[in-house]
Amino acid sequence: MNLDNNGDSDIPSFAQNRLGSLVIDENLLTKKISQLGREITQDYLGRKILLVGVLKGAAYFMSDISRQISLPLQMDYMAVASYGTATKSSGVVRIVKDLDLDLSDKHVLIIEDIVDSGLTLSYLQKYLYAKHPLSVETCCLLVKTGNQKVDLDIKYIGFEITNEFVVGYGLDYNEIYRNLKSIYKLNLD
């Protein structure tokens, strides 16, 4: 599914032979993130908010969306692993880096790059609820349609995409391609 196909002349040479079609360009990402930031600002007025970014993929999204939220906020990061070097989630979730901040008096907003099967996010939501925050909600940049193995409640969704492996804007394949400004389908051949 091509959400916008304005082209991207800034593709580095290392990526040109592996990238498929453009899925979401940099301009559309910027517009959507600005919109999400306004919605979050409105919804969290008067509340303490803690953004919890899921490393490494959500680092770009977390940085950009935090600057679009016009509220005082705190930020923390977690690292979880479920992919390894594969292109599909293994379904086994490991916490590689836990939070540094206490959640007990905060409204937590998970910032996630992509939801595929939903197993990692489901695990993470339950894990964070067990730390007794005031609330836990999720903001996800991308959701792959039809792939979820569990029912999820995602309050803020940037884009729904088809079941294809995508890279760029924080999304990687073997730790490469995160630094692309737009999101592309990856040719796995």
HUJO-V600333 format. One line per field, one symbol per residue. burial: b if it has 9 or more other ideal C-beta (glycine too) atoms within 8 Angstrom, else e. A space follows every 10 residues. Layout:
BEGIN
burial = ???
END
This chain:
BEGIN
burial = eebbeeebee beeebeeebe ebbbbbebbb ebbbebbbbb beebeeeebb bbbbbbbbbb bbebbbebbe eebbbbbbbb ebbeeeeebe eebebeeebe eebeebbbbb bbbbbebbbb bbbbbebbbe bebeebbbbb bbbbeebbee ebebebebbe beebebbbbb bbbeeebbeb ebbbbbeee
END
